[in-house]
């Protein structure tokens, strides 16, 4: 019986990877908390409430784009591997695309949230 070599895909994550993931989690948590604070402050002002709902929809779309990109296999080495600059550019492009979508009607999440939250006004 022969045992093949261990692929790098099955190796446990490194300390650097765990540290990076923890930092990403903290950044996402801070954004989520700031969104919740914005909605709480804006409940009395319809214009601010709509802006907060659009900001939340933009954030939701940005996360959705990020998760969708994770499903696409990318080359990790060779000529077509993405550099850090390309990844940063892609994140910035996703952020601006999600803001633009939310400002122009988006997927309707901001409108539904606004109607729901403005009932209590």
N, C-alpha and C positions, 0 to 999 in steps of 0.2 A: 504494500500500500504506500502510495506516495502522497506527500503533503505539499501542496503548492504554497508559494510565498504569500505573505500577508499583503494585501493591497492597502495603499495609503487611505483608501476610503473607509477602512474598518479600524483604523488606529484611533485611540482616544484623543479628544481635543487637547490642544496644547494650552499652556497657561496664558499665552498671548491671545489666543482665540477666546478663551473664557473671559479674560479681561475686556476684550473688545466687545463681546456680546453683553457684558454687564454694563459697560458704558452706553451702548446703544439702548439698552432697556431703560436706563436712568434718563436718557435724553427723551425717549418716547413717553415715559411717565411724566416728565416735566411738561411736555407739550400737552398731554391729556389734562393735567391739572390746570394749566393756564386756560385751556378751552372751557373747562367746567367753571372756573372763576369768571371768565368773560360772560358766560351765559347767566350765571347768578347775578352779576352786576347789571346786566342788560334787561332783566325781566321788566323793569318799570318803564323803559324807553323802547318803543317799537323799532325805531331806526337802528339802535344799538343791538337790539335782539336779532334783527334780520342780518346785520353784519356778523354777529357772533355765530349765527346758524350757517351763514355762507362760509365762514372760516372753518367751522367744524366739517362741513361737506368737503371743503378743499383738503383738509387734513385726512379725512376718510378716503378720498380718491387717491391721495398721495400714498397712503399705506396700501391701498388696493393695487396700485401700479407696482409698488415695490414687491409685494407678494406674488403678483403675476410674473414679474421678471425672474423670480426665484425658480419658477417652473421650467424655464427655458435653459437647456444645457448650453454652456459656453465653453469654448476651448480654454484650458488653463495654462497651456504653454504653446510655444510656436508663434507663427506669424500673426494669427488672429486672436491672440489672448488680449484681453482688455487691460489697459494700464490703469493706475490709480486716477490719473487725470480724466480718463474716459468714464470711470465709475462716478467720480464727483460731478462731471458734466451731466451724466445721465440722471443723477439724483436731482440736480438743479433744474434740469429740463422737466422732469416729472413734477417737481414742486410748482413751477410756473404753469405747466399745462393744467394741473389740478386747480390752481387759482383761477385761471382763465375759464375753465369749465364751470366752476362754482359761481363765478360772477355772471355768466351768461345763461344760467338756468340749470346747468349741471344735470344730475340724474333725478332731481326733484326732492332730494333729502332735505335741503335747507328750507324749502317751502313747507314740507310736511312738519318739520320741527317747529318752524315759526308759527304755523296754525295751531299746533298742539300747545306750545308754550304760551301763546298769546291769549288762549282761552281764559287763563287766570287773571288777565289784566283787567 
